[in-house]
Amino acid sequence: MKKLSFVIPAVLAVACADVTGPLSSLAGTWNGYYISAINTLNLTLEQRGDSVSGIGILAPDNWSLQRFETLSVVGTYSRPTATLDFAPFGGGVFHFTGTVVGHRLAGDDGQADSMVFQRR
């Protein structure tokens, strides 16, 4: 009975851990989309300290984009706030600021376009 009384509190402690708090790192693969334009944007990110970098693939929405766009991604992550700059190769930069809650990153690009990402 002593083993069981030790195991149950340990299992409960792990099960009740806060999984809704912000992640310690943005490293990994994120699937996202623009809420207003229905474009999907998938990110593969790395993080060193507060610095974030990676690539993004912006998929066509059948209206404005005629092909997939590859974007470079650079920025910072200071829990829970992420600030990312997306730059198409050979194009201008657009900015994103969002908040991480659990495995979800939501925010906007400062021009009324909301974006939501889910970590895979």
C-alpha positions as CSV (number, residue, x, y, z in Angstrom):
1,M,0.0,0.0,0.0
2,K,2.9,2.4,0.6
3,K,4.0,2.1,-3.0
4,L,0.5,3.0,-4.2
5,S,0.2,6.0,-1.9
6,F,3.5,7.3,-3.3
7,V,2.6,6.7,-7.0
8,I,-0.8,8.4,-6.9
9,P,0.4,11.8,-5.7
10,A,3.2,11.7,-8.3
11,V,0.8,10.9,-11.1
12,L,-1.6,13.6,-10.0
13,A,1.2,16.2,-9.9
14,V,2.2,15.4,-13.5
15,A,-1.4,15.3,-14.7
16,C,-2.2,18.7,-13.0
17,A,0.9,20.5,-14.4
18,D,0.1,23.8,-16.1
19,V,-0.1,23.0,-19.8
20,T,-1.9,26.3,-20.7
21,G,1.1,28.5,-19.8
22,P,3.4,29.9,-22.5
23,L,6.0,27.5,-23.9
24,S,9.6,28.1,-23.0
25,S,10.6,28.1,-26.6
26,L,9.1,28.6,-30.1
27,A,11.4,26.0,-31.6
28,G,9.5,23.5,-33.7
29,T,6.8,23.4,-36.4
30,W,3.8,25.7,-36.4
31,N,0.7,25.6,-38.6
32,G,-1.1,28.9,-39.0
33,Y,-3.4,31.0,-41.0
34,Y,-4.6,34.5,-41.7
35,I,-8.1,34.7,-40.3
36,S,-9.3,37.3,-42.9
37,A,-7.5,36.0,-46.0
38,I,-7.7,32.3,-45.5
39,N,-4.0,32.0,-46.4
40,T,-2.1,29.3,-44.5
41,L,1.4,30.0,-43.2
42,N,3.5,27.1,-41.8
43,L,6.6,27.9,-39.9
44,T,9.7,25.9,-38.9
45,L,11.5,27.8,-36.2
46,E,14.7,27.6,-34.1
47,Q,15.4,29.6,-30.9
48,R,18.6,30.5,-29.2
49,G,18.1,32.6,-26.1
50,D,15.4,35.1,-27.0
51,S,16.3,35.1,-30.7
52,V,14.0,33.2,-33.1
53,S,14.8,32.4,-36.8
54,G,13.5,30.0,-39.4
55,I,11.5,29.7,-42.6
56,G,7.8,30.0,-43.5
57,I,5.8,28.6,-46.3
58,L,2.8,30.8,-47.3
59,A,0.2,28.7,-49.2
60,P,-2.1,30.2,-51.9
61,D,-5.6,31.0,-51.0
62,N,-6.9,30.7,-54.6
63,W,-7.6,34.4,-54.8
64,S,-4.5,36.6,-54.3
65,L,-1.5,34.2,-54.4
66,Q,-0.8,32.2,-57.5
67,R,2.0,30.1,-56.0
68,F,3.6,29.2,-52.7
69,E,5.9,31.8,-51.1
70,T,8.9,31.0,-49.0
71,L,9.6,33.5,-46.2
72,S,12.5,34.1,-43.9
73,V,11.5,34.5,-40.3
74,V,13.5,36.4,-37.6
75,G,12.4,37.8,-34.3
76,T,12.3,37.4,-30.5
77,Y,10.4,35.5,-27.9
78,S,10.1,36.7,-24.4
79,R,7.4,34.6,-22.7
80,P,4.6,35.0,-23.5
81,T,5.2,37.6,-26.3
82,A,6.5,36.8,-29.7
83,T,7.6,39.4,-32.2
84,L,8.4,38.0,-35.7
85,D,9.3,39.6,-39.0
86,F,8.4,37.7,-42.2
87,A,10.2,38.5,-45.4
88,P,9.5,37.0,-48.8
89,F,12.8,36.4,-50.5
90,G,13.2,39.5,-52.7
91,G,10.2,41.3,-51.1
92,G,9.2,43.6,-48.3
93,V,8.9,42.7,-44.6
94,F,5.7,42.3,-42.6
95,H,5.6,42.2,-38.8
96,F,3.7,40.0,-36.4
97,T,3.2,40.4,-32.6
98,G,1.4,37.6,-30.7
99,T,0.9,35.9,-27.4
100,V,1.6,32.3,-26.7
101,V,-0.9,30.3,-24.6
102,G,-0.2,26.6,-24.3
103,H,0.7,25.4,-27.9
104,R,-1.1,28.3,-29.6
105,L,0.3,31.6,-30.8
106,A,-2.2,34.3,-31.7
107,G,-1.8,37.9,-32.7
108,D,-1.8,40.3,-35.7
109,D,0.4,42.0,-38.2
110,G,-0.5,45.5,-37.1
111,Q,-2.7,46.0,-40.2
112,A,-5.9,44.4,-39.0
113,D,-5.0,40.9,-40.2
114,S,-5.2,38.4,-37.4
115,M,-3.0,35.3,-37.4
116,V,-3.3,32.1,-35.4
117,F,-0.6,29.4,-35.2
118,Q,-0.8,25.9,-33.5
119,R,2.4,24.0,-32.6
120,R,2.6,20.5,-34.1
